[in-house]
C-alpha cells in the first residue's frame, strides 16, 4: 500500500511534470543555486582583480585581458550547472513517479486476483 506522502507525490508530479520539463523552466528554477555557486567565484576574482591589479598579473603570469575570459567561463559554468542540476532532479522525480505508478498498479492487480 502506498503511503499518503507517495500518493501526494504522484498527484503533484502528474500536475507539474510537463511544466517542469521545459528548458526555460529548468534554467529559471536552477539559476539561484547555480548563482550561489558561481557568484562567489566571480566576487573573489573581481575583488582580486580590482583591489590588487599588479599582484594579479604578476602572480598569474597573464595579461589583463584574460579577466574577461575568466568571467565568461564562470558565467557559462553557472548556466550549465543551473540546467543540468534541474535536469537531473527532473529525471529523478520521473523515475520515482514511474516506480510508484508501477507499484500502485501491481497492488491493484494483486487485490483483483
C-alpha positions, 0 to 999 in steps of 0.5 A: 500500500502506498503511503499518503506522502507517495500518493501526494507525490504522484498527484503533484508530479502528474500536475507539474511534470510537463511544466517542469520539463521545459528548458526555460523552466529548468534554467529559471528554477536552477539559476539561484543555486547555480548563482550561489555557486558561481557568484562567489567565484566571480566576487573573489576574482573581481575583488582580486582583480580590482583591489590588487591589479599588479599582484594579479598579473604578476602572480598569474603570469597573464595579461589583463585581458584574460579577466574577461575570459575568466568571467565568461567561463564562470558565467557559462559554468553557472548556466550549465550547472543551473540546467543540468542540476534541474535536469537531473532532479527532473529525471529523478522525480520521473523515475520515482513517479514511474516506480510508484505508478508501477507499484500502485498498479501491481497492488491493484492487480494483486487485490483483483486476483 
